[in-house]
Amino acid sequence: MEHLATLSTWWSQTTSTYTPFQIEFFGSAAVLFIGFWVPSLIFTAMDILGPTHIPWRKIQAPTKQPPYAAVKKGLLNSLQNQLLTSALHLAYLGTSHYFTSGRKNTIYTVPSTLPSTATMAKHILLSIILQDIIFYHAHRALHHPRIYKHIHKKHHEFTTPIALAALYAHPVEYFLSNILPVALPPALLGAHIVTFWFMLTWALVLAIIAHCGYELPPIYGWNMEVHDMHHELFVGNFGTIGICDVLYGTRLTDPKAARGVRRGKGDELDLE
């Protein structure tokens, strides 16, 4: 309770020192960059150290790991997409401020108090479910043969995914699959900015773990290999936490069974 009181005091002081616009924009940018680069660079260090120093093994064979040039390409594109996120966020806030004559300066609520535990838990749970729904449908749409080669194929250049390429994507895909599923649910729910920051951190860490390429222990039944399998085989596993994949019958957990599912010519999945 003492720590909670200290946190509440700090938040009250923060909101009295900075404007809601400053808190949302700069706070979100900090969470975006720190939340991505810290864990992704940790996994990159693990890649460099090699299997003799790491307790987990790579899901795919060492011979299939991407070369340095591909890693550099993934790093630069991920950085570019993060800068795009901040630019779009700033543009939206500025436009909203202009057209509402300053009445609307933020997407999320930035009050002087922190959200209650119950409210935050409710918004987080609903946001996670909505995120899976939005991401699944956007991701699966991007696998349509008429769309795939123009947009989503870029992300699938990494048939062996790595942490630094978690955000590697065409800008259109990045907006549809990375920004909207994370930003929209908390906004629709009228969530507190701190709740959005939690969801942003959750999404970043989940994406990095899904692309890290290591056989890590399951988290609440969520197996790290399912998205790696999607990259390797272009098969199923379109969602984030598996709810929509189960409902639509695209959830695959057995690599041998997945290899038996008909694929396109190394590019797109034919589930129609």
N, C-alpha and C positions, 0 to 999 in steps of 0.2 A: 504493500500500500504506500509505503514511503517513496518508493521509486516512481510509482504512478503519480503521486502528488508532485514530485520533482519534475516529471515529464510534463504534467499539466501546467506547471508554473513556467517552464521553459517555453511551451507552446504559446501561452498567453503573452509572454514577453516578445516572442517572435512576431506574432500578429499585430502587436502594438508598435513594433519597430518598422516592419515592412508592409507594403501594400499587398492585398490579395493577389494582384497581378504578378508582383515580384516573387511571392511565395510559390505560386503555381508554376510559373515559367522556369525560374532558376532552380527551384527545388526538383521539378520533374526532370530537367536536363541533368542535374547532378545524379539523380537516381538512375536515369537511363544510362549514363556513361559509366558510373561506378558499378552498377548492377550487371553490366555486360563485361567490362574489361577485367575486373578483378577475377571472377570465376573462369572466364575464357583463357586468361593468361596463366592461371594455375594449371588448367588442363594442358595448355601448350607447353608449359614447363615439364609436365609429366611426359608428354610426347618426346621431348628432347632428352630427358633422362633415360628413357627406354625401359623395357620390361624388367631389367634386373633390379631396378630401384622402386618399382610400382607393384602394389599387391594385386591389382586387377589387370586382366589381359584385354587386349583389343578384340572387338567382336569380329572384325575382318582381318585377313592375313596381312603380315608386315609388307608383303610385296604389293599390296593394293593401296597402301597409304599414299596420300597425295605428296608430290614433290614440293620443294621450297617455293617455287614460282607460283604454284596453286595456292599455297598457304598465304603468301604475300597478297595475291589477288583477292582472296577471301577477306583478309584483314582490311584492305583498303576499301572494298565494297561495303563491308559492315560499317566502317567509319563513315563513309559517304551516306549510307542510309540513316545513320543516327543524326547526322547533320541535317538531312532532309526532314527528319521527324521534328527537330527543334525549329527549323525554318517554317514548317507548316503550322506548328503550334503557335509560334509568334505571329504568323500571318492571320490565323484564326482569331487570336485574342485581340490583335490590333483592329481587324475588321469589325469584330463584335463591339468593341469599345466605340468605334467611329459611328456605326449605324444605330447604336442605342444611346448615343450621346453620353457615354460613360457609365450607363446604368448596369451594363453587363461586361465585366472585366475578366471573368474566369469561366471555365467549363464546369469545374467542380466547386463544391461549397468550401469556403475558407473562413469559418467562424473563429472566434477567440477561444473556443473550448474544443477539446478532443471528443471524438464520437464515443458513445457508450460501447462497452464490450459487446452487448447484444446486437446493437445496430450495425456495428462494424462486422461482426460475424455473419449476420444476415446478408449484408451487401457483398461480402467476400464470397459466400457460398453461391449466391445467385449470379454473381459476376463470373465465377469459374464455370458454371453450367452454361451461361449465355456465351462465354468465350468459346467453349467447345462447339456450340451450335453454329456460331458465326464462322469460326475458323474452318470447321469441317466443310461447310457448303462452299465457302470461298476456295478452299484448297481443292476440293473435288471438281469444282467448275474449271479451275485452272488446268486440270488434267484432261479436259475435253480436247480431242485431237485438233480442232480448229483454233484453239487458244494456246495449247501447251507449247508448241514450238516457238511461238512469238514471245512468251512471257515466262512460264514456269520452268522451261527447259534450263534456263540459266541457273536456277537453284539446284537442279539435278545434275549439273556438271560435276558436283561432288558426289559420286556414287559411293565413296567412302567418306562420310561426313566427319568434320572436325569442329571443335568448339568455336574457333574463330570464324567459321563460315555459317554460324547459326542464323545470322542476319543477312547472309549473302543472297541477294535476290534482285530481280528487275524492280525498278521503282513502283510500277503499277502493282505488282504482286506484294511488295513491301507494304504499300498502303492498304490493300485489301486483306492481306493475311496476317500482317504483323501489327499495324497501327489500329485498324478498326476493331478487331476482336478484343483488344486490350483496353482501348480508350472508350469505346462506345458503351459497354454495359454499366460501368460505374457512373457515366454521365447520365444515362437513361434513368438510373436509380436515384439520382441526386445525391450521390455519395460524397463523403468528406474527402478532401484532398489527400489526407493520410491513408485512407482506404485505397484510393487510386495508386498511391505510391507503393503500397503493399502488393496490389495486383500487378503493377508494372515489374516489381522485383520478382514476384512469383513467375510471371510469364518469361522473363529473361532467363532466370535460373533453369526453368523447365526446358526452354529451347536449347540452352547450352548443354544441359545434361543429355537431352535427346540427340544432340549432334556430336557429343564428345567422343563417341566410338568405343567406349569402355563398357565392359560387363560389370556394371555396378549393382549392388543389392537393390531389389525392388522397393519403391516408395509407395506405401499404402496399396500394394498390389499392382502398381504401375511399373511395367518392365521396361528398362532402358533400351532393350533391343528392338522394340516394335517400330520405332521411327527409323532406326538404322536399317532395318529390313526394308522399309519403304524406299530408302535411298538406293539400296543395293539392287532391289528387284522391281521397283516402280509398282509395287503391289500393295493395295489396301492401306489401312492405318492412316487415314486422312485427318483424324481429329487430334485433340490435345490430351484428353484424359480417357478417351475410349467410349464415352456414352453413345455418341452418334454412330461410331463404328459398329458397336454391338447392335443398335437398333436397325441399321441398314445392312448388316451382314458383311461388313468390310473389315472386321476386326480379325487380324491374323497374328498369332503368337508363335507358330511353329515354322521355322525357316524351310524345312523340307516340304511341308504342306504348301507354303507360300510359293515355292518354286514350281509347284504343279499348277498354279493358277495361270491362265493364259495372259501373256503380256503382249504389248505392242512391240515394235522392233527396237527394243532397248530404250524407248522414249516414254510412251504413255501406256497406262493401264486401260484395258478394255473390259469394263464391268457392265457395259450396257446390255 
